[in-house]
Amino acid sequence: MEEETRLIHAGGGSQDLVRTVGPPIQKGSTVLLPCAAALYDDDNYLTYGRGGLAAHEALKDALAEMEGAAGVRLYPSGLAAVTGALLALLQAGDDVLVADNVYKPTRRFCDNVLNRYGVSVRYFDPRLPPQAVLDQAIAATRLIVMESPGSLTFEMQDLAAVAALARARGVLTLTDNTWGAGYLFKPLEHGVDISVQALTKYVGGHSDVFMGSAAARDPALVQKLEDGVLNLGWAVSAEDAYQMLRGLRTLPARLKLQGEAALRIAAWLADQPEVLDVIHPALPGSPDHELWKRDYSGACGLFGFVLRPGAPEAVDAFLDALKVFGLGFSWGGFESLAIGSDPQLGKRNFVPTYAGPLMRLHIGLEAEADLIADLRQALDVYADKTA
């Protein structure tokens, strides 16, 4: 053969790979098939690299093990996992009930896209008891979407009770379980049909990879999710799948450290004179503490607190005074973060009221003493601005 041909076919890779603790990172769009009959045998052969290679399959298997799922599908972001699952399940004429505390981009998709395609979206107060949620269902209601706890205001729903009532009505349930990370809480074990999470947050754990997942126990729902991924053409890279799997290996250790530190810092904040309330379902005395204790094996590092009344300029001064905490919207990584939450609440149908500005913290892996010292000096600045 000519050299051009030999260069194309040389070094094409071997099937006899040595075994390592992680899967091989296979990069390829073309998949070479063993025979002509396999070219159109989609049931038995992967025919295109977008469907997932070694790292993708290893990650899906590990997530399915954690979630107790029959199958997991991957998406290029957490938001894509939510929107992908909704698109896979819904069609024109369907009605969806959505908890009013959902992630803001989820709400944006429901309002701007689902409505445009003939799916009606109605929001319910996340404080409603389960039966009151189902009382809002109509004949066209196909799905109930929840987020428990909400990632800004931390209300919890009794997902098991809602799921049981919904199943009796032939209505599916989906929850965004990013706070529970698929580890602290197992929605599928509590009867929820689809568990979605932003792997970008705790599973990745290092604030450098985007990805989302949707998990289901019912094989028919797994197939619907797969069809949705196939039809919309979503894919994630092999490198990103590998990094997510690497993050998953240390998830329990990181969640334990961050969750325990967050509880101690939340308890400290509750004693500070500038703080009116701490909003953390794992904190004794929280309105949702008993529900959290019943369903969760632990807590993550994300919670909120309410400052005593102060002007927006004082809130900005508090945030600007922080040195160890970064200012950023994401969470779940190794770093501690802070935001003011009030500007995000205005779009809600059932706006919660607080006696002062609502703040949100994510507790990372820094030393607790440094985080507390940083909060204390920033609270001093806030006190000066509100004096």
C-alpha positions as CSV (number, residue, x, y, z in Angstrom):
1,M,0.0,0.0,0.0
2,E,1.0,3.6,-0.5
3,E,2.4,5.5,2.4
4,E,-0.7,7.7,2.6
5,T,-2.9,4.6,3.2
6,R,-0.4,3.1,5.6
7,L,-0.4,6.3,7.7
8,I,-4.2,6.3,7.9
9,H,-4.4,2.7,9.2
10,A,-1.3,2.5,11.3
11,G,-1.7,2.8,15.1
12,G,-5.4,2.3,14.9
13,G,-5.6,1.1,18.5
14,S,-5.8,-2.3,20.1
15,Q,-8.7,-4.1,21.8
16,D,-6.3,-5.6,24.3
17,L,-6.0,-2.6,26.7
18,V,-4.4,-3.0,30.1
19,R,-6.7,-2.7,33.1
20,T,-6.5,0.5,35.1
21,V,-8.6,1.7,38.0
22,G,-10.5,4.1,35.7
23,P,-11.9,3.5,32.2
24,P,-10.0,4.3,29.1
25,I,-10.7,7.7,27.5
26,Q,-11.9,6.8,24.0
27,K,-12.1,9.7,21.6
28,G,-14.1,8.9,18.5
29,S,-17.1,9.8,16.4
30,T,-16.7,6.9,14.0
31,V,-17.3,3.4,15.5
32,L,-15.9,0.6,13.4
33,L,-18.3,-2.3,13.2
34,P,-17.5,-6.0,13.0
35,C,-19.5,-6.9,9.9
36,A,-22.1,-5.6,7.4
37,A,-25.0,-7.0,9.4
38,A,-24.0,-4.8,12.3
39,L,-24.3,-1.5,10.3
40,Y,-28.0,-1.2,10.9
41,D,-28.3,-3.4,14.0
42,D,-29.0,-0.6,16.5
43,D,-30.3,-3.1,19.1
44,N,-26.9,-4.8,19.6
45,Y,-24.3,-2.4,18.4
46,L,-23.2,1.1,19.2
47,T,-23.0,2.7,15.7
48,Y,-21.9,6.2,16.5
49,G,-19.5,7.6,19.1
50,R,-22.1,10.2,20.4
51,G,-23.9,7.3,22.0
52,G,-21.2,6.9,24.6
53,L,-17.9,5.0,24.8
54,A,-16.0,3.5,27.7
55,A,-15.9,6.4,30.1
56,H,-19.5,7.3,29.4
57,E,-20.7,3.8,30.1
58,A,-18.6,3.6,33.3
59,L,-20.1,6.8,34.5
60,K,-23.7,5.8,33.7
61,D,-23.2,2.5,35.4
62,A,-21.8,4.1,38.6
63,L,-24.6,6.7,38.7
64,A,-27.2,4.0,38.2
65,E,-25.6,2.1,41.1
66,M,-25.8,5.2,43.3
67,E,-29.3,6.2,42.3
68,G,-30.8,2.6,42.3
69,A,-31.8,3.1,38.7
70,A,-32.4,0.8,35.8
71,G,-30.7,3.4,33.6
72,V,-29.1,6.8,33.6
73,R,-28.7,9.3,30.7
74,L,-26.1,12.0,30.5
75,Y,-26.6,15.6,29.3
76,P,-24.1,18.5,28.7
77,S,-25.3,20.4,31.7
78,G,-27.7,20.2,34.7
79,L,-30.2,22.4,33.0
80,A,-30.0,20.2,29.9
81,A,-30.9,17.2,32.1
82,V,-34.0,19.0,33.4
83,T,-35.1,20.3,29.9
84,G,-34.1,17.0,28.2
85,A,-36.2,15.0,30.6
86,L,-39.2,17.4,30.2
87,L,-39.0,17.2,26.4
88,A,-38.7,13.4,26.5
89,L,-41.9,13.1,28.6
90,L,-44.2,15.8,27.4
91,Q,-46.2,16.7,24.3
92,A,-48.6,19.4,23.1
93,G,-51.7,19.4,25.2
94,D,-50.1,18.2,28.4
95,D,-50.2,20.1,31.7
96,V,-47.3,20.3,34.2
97,L,-47.4,21.2,37.8
98,V,-44.1,22.8,38.9
99,A,-43.0,23.7,42.4
100,D,-42.6,27.5,42.7
101,N,-39.1,27.1,44.2
102,V,-37.4,25.5,41.2
103,Y,-34.1,26.6,39.8
104,K,-34.6,29.8,37.9
105,P,-33.4,28.5,34.5
106,T,-35.8,25.6,34.8
107,R,-38.6,28.1,35.3
108,R,-37.3,30.1,32.3
109,F,-37.5,27.0,30.1
110,C,-41.0,26.2,31.3
111,D,-42.3,29.7,30.6
112,N,-40.4,30.4,27.4
113,V,-40.3,27.0,25.6
114,L,-42.9,24.6,27.0
115,N,-45.6,27.1,26.7
116,R,-44.6,27.9,23.2
117,Y,-45.0,24.2,22.2
118,G,-48.4,23.9,23.7
119,V,-47.6,22.5,27.2
120,S,-49.4,24.4,29.9
121,V,-47.3,25.1,33.1
122,R,-48.8,25.9,36.4
123,Y,-46.8,26.6,39.6
124,F,-47.7,25.5,43.1
125,D,-46.6,26.7,46.5
126,P,-43.8,24.4,47.7
127,R,-45.3,24.6,51.2
128,L,-48.5,22.9,50.1
129,P,-49.2,19.4,51.6
130,P,-49.1,16.5,49.2
131,Q,-52.8,16.1,48.8
132,A,-53.2,19.8,48.1
133,V,-50.7,19.5,45.3
134,L,-52.6,16.6,43.7
135,D,-55.8,18.5,44.1
136,Q,-54.5,21.0,41.5
137,A,-54.1,18.2,38.9
138,I,-56.4,18.2,36.0
139,A,-57.2,15.5,33.3
140,A,-54.3,16.8,31.2
141,T,-51.7,16.8,34.0
142,R,-48.9,14.5,32.9
143,L,-46.0,15.5,35.3
144,I,-45.2,17.1,38.6
145,V,-41.8,18.7,38.8
146,M,-40.2,19.3,42.3
147,E,-37.0,20.6,43.8
148,S,-36.5,19.6,47.4
149,P,-35.0,21.4,49.1
150,G,-35.2,24.5,46.8
151,S,-31.8,25.8,46.0
152,L,-32.6,29.4,47.2
153,T,-35.2,29.1,49.9
154,F,-34.8,25.5,50.9
155,E,-38.5,24.5,51.3
156,M,-38.9,20.7,51.2
157,Q,-41.8,18.7,49.8
158,D,-42.8,15.2,51.0
159,L,-41.7,13.6,47.7
160,A,-42.7,10.1,48.7
161,A,-46.2,11.2,49.5
162,V,-46.6,13.3,46.3
163,A,-45.2,10.4,44.3
164,A,-47.6,7.9,45.7
165,L,-50.6,10.1,45.2
166,A,-49.4,11.0,41.7
167,R,-48.9,7.4,40.7
168,A,-52.5,6.6,41.8
169,R,-53.6,9.3,39.3
170,G,-51.4,8.2,36.5
171,V,-49.2,11.3,36.8
172,L,-45.4,11.1,36.6
173,T,-43.1,12.8,39.1
174,L,-39.6,14.3,38.6
175,T,-37.4,16.0,41.1
176,D,-34.2,18.0,40.8
177,N,-32.0,16.2,43.4
178,T,-28.9,18.3,43.1
179,W,-28.9,19.2,46.8
180,G,-29.0,15.5,47.7
181,A,-26.5,14.7,44.9
182,G,-28.0,11.2,44.4
183,Y,-26.1,10.2,47.6
184,L,-27.8,11.9,50.5
185,F,-31.2,11.3,49.2
186,K,-32.5,8.6,46.8
187,P,-35.7,9.8,45.0
188,L,-36.3,6.6,43.1
189,E,-36.3,4.6,46.3
190,H,-39.1,7.0,47.5
191,G,-41.3,6.4,44.5
192,V,-40.3,9.4,42.3
193,D,-40.2,8.4,38.7
194,I,-37.2,10.5,37.5
195,S,-34.3,11.8,39.5
196,V,-32.4,14.7,37.8
197,Q,-29.2,16.3,39.1
198,A,-26.6,18.8,37.9
199,L,-23.5,16.7,38.1
200,T,-21.7,20.0,37.6
201,K,-22.2,20.6,41.3
202,Y,-21.3,17.9,43.8
203,V,-20.5,14.9,41.6
204,G,-17.9,16.9,39.6
205,G,-16.9,18.6,42.9
206,H,-14.2,20.9,41.4
207,S,-16.2,23.6,39.5
208,D,-14.6,22.8,36.2
209,V,-16.9,20.4,34.3
210,F,-20.5,20.8,33.1
211,M,-22.8,17.8,33.0
212,G,-26.3,16.6,34.1
213,S,-28.0,13.2,34.5
214,A,-31.5,11.8,34.6
215,A,-32.2,8.4,36.2
216,A,-35.2,6.2,36.2
217,R,-36.2,2.7,37.5
218,D,-38.9,2.0,34.9
219,P,-37.2,0.7,31.7
220,A,-39.9,2.4,29.6
221,L,-39.0,5.7,31.1
222,V,-35.3,5.0,30.6
223,Q,-36.0,4.4,26.9
224,K,-38.0,7.7,26.7
225,L,-35.0,9.5,28.1
226,E,-32.7,7.7,25.7
227,D,-34.9,8.6,22.8
228,G,-34.9,12.2,23.9
229,V,-31.1,12.3,24.0
230,L,-30.9,10.6,20.6
231,N,-33.4,12.9,18.9
232,L,-31.9,16.1,20.2
233,G,-28.3,15.1,19.5
234,W,-26.9,15.7,22.9
235,A,-23.5,14.4,23.8
236,V,-20.7,14.8,26.4
237,S,-17.0,14.4,25.9
238,A,-15.0,11.4,27.0
239,E,-12.7,13.6,29.1
240,D,-15.7,15.2,30.9
241,A,-17.2,11.8,31.5
242,Y,-13.9,10.6,33.0
243,Q,-13.6,13.6,35.2
244,M,-17.2,13.2,36.5
245,L,-16.5,9.6,37.3
246,R,-13.3,10.7,39.2
247,G,-15.4,13.2,41.2
248,L,-18.0,10.5,42.0
249,R,-15.3,8.4,43.7
250,T,-14.7,11.0,46.4
251,L,-18.3,12.3,46.6
252,P,-19.1,10.6,50.0
253,A,-16.0,12.0,51.7
254,R,-16.5,15.5,50.3
255,L,-20.2,15.7,51.2
256,K,-19.5,14.5,54.7
257,L,-16.9,17.1,55.4
258,Q,-18.8,20.0,53.7
259,G,-22.2,19.0,55.2
260,E,-20.9,18.8,58.7
261,A,-19.0,22.0,58.4
262,A,-22.0,23.8,57.0
263,L,-24.2,22.7,60.0
264,R,-21.7,24.0,62.5
265,I,-21.3,27.3,60.6
266,A,-25.1,27.5,60.3
267,A,-25.4,27.0,64.1
268,W,-22.8,29.7,64.6
269,L,-24.6,32.1,62.4
270,A,-27.8,31.6,64.3
271,D,-26.2,33.1,67.4
272,Q,-24.9,36.2,65.6
273,P,-26.8,39.5,66.4
274,E,-26.9,40.5,62.7
275,V,-28.7,37.3,61.7
276,L,-32.4,36.9,62.2
277,D,-32.8,33.4,60.9
278,V,-30.9,30.5,59.4
279,I,-32.6,28.4,56.7
280,H,-31.2,24.9,56.7
281,P,-33.5,21.8,56.8
282,A,-30.9,19.8,58.7
283,L,-30.7,22.3,61.5
284,P,-32.9,21.3,64.5
285,G,-35.9,23.6,64.7
286,S,-36.2,24.1,61.0
287,P,-39.7,23.8,59.6
288,D,-38.6,20.8,57.5
289,H,-36.2,19.2,59.9
290,E,-38.4,16.1,60.6
291,L,-38.9,15.5,56.9
292,W,-35.2,15.9,56.3
293,K,-34.3,13.5,59.1
294,R,-36.8,10.9,57.8
295,D,-35.5,10.9,54.2
296,Y,-31.9,12.1,54.1
297,S,-28.7,10.4,55.3
298,G,-26.9,13.7,55.6
299,A,-26.7,17.3,54.4
300,C,-24.7,19.2,51.8
301,G,-22.9,22.5,52.2
302,L,-25.7,24.8,50.8
303,F,-28.0,26.8,53.0
304,G,-29.5,30.3,53.5
305,F,-29.8,32.9,56.2
306,V,-31.7,36.1,56.8
307,L,-29.9,39.3,57.9
308,R,-31.5,41.9,60.0
309,P,-33.1,44.6,57.9
310,G,-30.7,46.6,55.8
311,A,-30.5,48.5,52.5
312,P,-29.2,46.8,49.3
313,E,-26.1,48.9,49.7
314,A,-25.4,47.2,53.1
315,V,-25.9,43.8,51.6
316,D,-23.4,44.6,48.8
317,A,-21.0,45.9,51.5
318,F,-21.3,42.6,53.4
319,L,-20.6,40.6,50.2
320,D,-17.8,42.8,49.1
321,A,-16.1,42.5,52.5
322,L,-15.9,38.7,52.2
323,K,-12.3,37.5,51.4
324,V,-12.4,33.7,51.7
325,F,-15.9,33.3,50.3
326,G,-16.1,33.9,46.6
327,L,-19.1,35.6,45.0
328,G,-20.6,33.1,42.5
329,F,-23.9,31.4,41.6
330,S,-22.7,27.8,41.2
331,W,-22.0,25.5,44.2
332,G,-21.0,22.0,45.0
333,G,-17.2,22.5,44.4
334,F,-14.4,22.7,46.9
335,E,-14.7,26.4,47.3
336,S,-17.0,28.5,49.6
337,L,-19.4,30.9,47.9
338,A,-21.9,33.6,48.8
339,I,-24.7,35.4,47.0
340,G,-27.6,37.6,47.9
341,S,-30.8,35.8,46.9
342,D,-33.5,38.5,47.0
343,P,-33.2,39.6,43.3
344,Q,-34.1,36.1,42.2
345,L,-37.3,35.8,44.1
346,G,-39.4,38.4,42.1
347,K,-40.4,35.9,39.4
348,R,-42.2,33.6,41.7
349,N,-45.9,33.2,42.0
350,F,-45.7,32.6,45.7
351,V,-43.0,35.0,46.9
352,P,-41.7,34.1,50.4
353,T,-41.4,37.0,52.8
354,Y,-38.5,37.4,55.1
355,A,-37.9,40.1,57.8
356,G,-34.5,41.0,56.2
357,P,-32.3,40.3,53.2
358,L,-31.9,36.6,52.2
359,M,-28.4,35.3,51.7
360,R,-27.1,32.0,50.5
361,L,-23.8,30.3,51.4
362,H,-22.0,27.3,50.0
363,I,-19.5,25.8,52.4
364,G,-16.4,24.4,50.7
365,L,-13.4,22.6,52.1
366,E,-11.5,25.5,53.6
367,A,-10.8,25.5,57.4
368,E,-14.0,26.3,59.4
369,A,-12.1,28.8,61.5
370,D,-11.2,30.9,58.5
371,L,-14.7,30.8,57.1
372,I,-16.2,31.9,60.4
373,A,-13.6,34.7,60.8
374,D,-14.4,35.9,57.2
375,L,-18.2,35.9,58.0
376,R,-17.6,37.7,61.3
377,Q,-15.6,40.6,59.8
378,A,-18.2,40.9,56.9
379,L,-21.0,41.0,59.5
380,D,-19.1,43.8,61.3
381,V,-19.2,45.7,58.0
382,Y,-22.9,45.0,57.6
383,A,-23.5,46.2,61.2
384,D,-21.7,49.5,60.5
385,K,-23.7,50.1,57.4
386,T,-27.1,49.4,59.1
387,A,-26.3,51.3,62.4
